[in-house]
Amino acid sequence: MESITTTSDGQVLDLMRRTGAMSVTEVALATRVTATAVRQRLTRLMSQGLVERELTTADGRSGRGRPSHRYSLSEKARRQAGNNFPDLAVVLWEEIRGVKDPDIRRGLLERIASALAVMYRDRVNGGTLAARMESLKALFGERRVPLDVDAAQADASTAVGAQTSLPLLTVAECPYPELAEKDRGICAVEKMLFAKLLEQPVRLSQCRLDGHSCCQFEAN
């Protein structure tokens, strides 16, 4: 997700969120800055995919007449507005933790992992485990979650005379830090998800909750 670069950019986005499409002049009047500064902000926001520009006539409608540009929020910017997903996730996780029956609770975790796997499955591919791990690394990288694949482990598995060794997946930062602080159930979901996407069982060989610098997953 792109972050808003300055406070002034956020003010422009909030203004458009309240009023809809605006011209440079309207934004300048509302924010009390020069038209040149407004154009710079709008250009920056368009480069981030947060603002869209439409060529319209002087009366604000597309068609013939004196042309002018009006700027409005993109769908990407609208999706960012009111993002309260972290709080909602924590509340939902608390409810899952409150399920007393271990079988029902595990079933819920498996359903969550399966639903996530369906969302991501088309993005994870490759003919080998190492290739699928690299694909998974790229996918999570887009989501600002640093994953790494131990290439040395992967190479050792094909070396002549070497013992069979499978690639190692390292998660430098937890994708769900607030949830992981509650209990280790989210670690189980992550393990299930990786197993489904990698098409091979995995085990959590080390975890940050145990004091390690990162979490590591090994294929079984």
C-alpha positions, 0 to 999 in steps of 0.5 A: 500500500502507498503511504501519503507522503506529506500532511498536505497530501492527506488534506487534499485527499480528505477535501476530495473525499468530502466534496468530490471532484475539484479543479486546481482553483477550487483546491487552491482556494480551499487549502489557501495555497498557490495553484502551482503548489496544488498542481505539484501535490496533485501530480504526486498523488496521481503518481501514487495512484490516489487521484484521477484526472478527467478532462471536462468542459467549463460547466463541469461536464464532458463534451464540447466547450472550454476544456478544464481538468477536474481531480477526484479520488481513485478507487485505491484512495477510497479503499484506504479511507477508514481502514479499520481492519487491524482493530476488526481483526483483533476483535475477531481473533479474540472471539476465535480464542474464546471458542472452548472446544479445541476441535471447533477452534482448530476447524475455524483456523483451518477454514481461515487458512484455506480461505487465505490460500484460495486468495493467494493460490493463483499467485504462487507457482513453480515446479519445485518447492524452492520455486514456490517459496520464491513465488511466495516471497514475491507475493508477501513482498508486495504486502510489505512482509519480508520473507526470505528463502535460504538458497544454500539449503535449496542448492544443497538438496541438488548437490552430488553426494549431499544429504537431502535438504529442503529450502528454508523459509524465513519470516523476518517480520510477523505479518500479524504482530498484534494477533501474535501477541495474543497467542500462538494460534495465528502461528498455526494459521500461518503454518497451515497457509504456507503448507497449502500454498507450497503444497507440502507440509511445513513445521515452525522450526523457530519462532520470534515468540520464543526469543528468536530473531525471526520465524523459520518454516521448514518443509517436512 
